[in-house]
Amino acid sequence: MTDPVSRTILLLDVERFSDRDDVEQAYLRRMLHDITDRTLDGAGIDETRRLRADRGDAVMELIDANAPVTALLRALLNDVPAHLRTVNRMASRSAQIRLRGVLATGYVAIDGQGGWVGSDLNHACRLLDAGLLRDALRERPDDFALCVSDGLYLGVVRHDHAGIPADAFHPVTVDSKNGPLKAWLHGPLPGAAAAPRNDGHDHDDHGDTGAGEAPGGSGDRPAPQVPPQGRPAPAGSGGAPAPGPVINIHGGTFSGGLIGGTQYGGISGGHFSGDVFLGERGGDRERGERA
């Protein structure tokens, strides 16, 4: 067995691989290797700086520790989703490829049979198989979910390098037979979209009542707020009707004045200036001039 050496560890796994038939699996394997090669080449990591292990529905890469991890992270965050969109755009539904990924650092040795040995590698494999990462991928629209080890986050990600936003990674703890493993998930946590939000707005499920749905729309956008019959809602009121009486003016204009009390009926015609006072029923009065 060789002495353990420091490596960057990249794992990529195809979702629902065993659900496909033999022809589809062969296609998915070709796409997996092609996407992996293009991503690593784009990060400036050629074949002389990496070793690959083929696991059927997954690939494992041991990358030279001197290769730029920041370039690899940028490629994973940007190139992998782009490659997947290109492939899936032309693929049938049964040939869609979606990937889980783990990027970690650690010490790995190679035994006499060419196998890889190391607890850091074991931990990376546990992260790849974690239910949390599987759940995250199921909720992602871009066909890729990435998790990085705690060591890689502390050494690289948290420093907020260009193209690697640290605030886009969230801490997670994964249960494994080796005990709890701390890691960092890129993107929203699973179930975050369904969590209640305390932002002062109504996000209740309206079922099939149509409430909250724009007329003629799909329900994906809110309906415009329409104030009840009454005075128009003032700016900044959120659509709530203004208090007080309603005055309907037909065929004329009104300027100045104070409106109060209870109003019945409307004002029609002419031009009004000065002050208009509206009292209780039976005691209404007007003051001003009619032109």
Salt bridges, closest charged atoms under 4 A:
ASP13 OD1 - ARG100 NH1 3.16
GLU15 OE1 - ARG98 NH1 3.21
ASP19 OD2 - ARG16 NE 3.25
ASP34 OD2 - ARG38 NH2 2.98
ASP37 OD1 - ARG50 NH1 3.60
ASP37 OD1 - ARG52 NH2 2.56
ASP41 OD1 - ARG50 NH2 3.84
ASP54 OD2 - ARG29 NH2 2.83
ASP54 OD2 - HIS33 NE2 3.33
GLU61 OE2 - ARG50 NH1 3.63
GLU61 OE2 - ARG52 NE 2.39
ASP129 OD1 - ARG100 NH2 3.98
ASP129 OD1 - ARG134 NH2 3.71
ASP135 OD1 - ARG138 NH2 2.04
ASP143 OD1 - ARG98 NE 2.83
ASP199 OD1 - HIS203 NE2 2.95
ASP202 OD2 - HIS206 NE2 3.53
ASP275 OD2 - ARG287 NH2 3.20
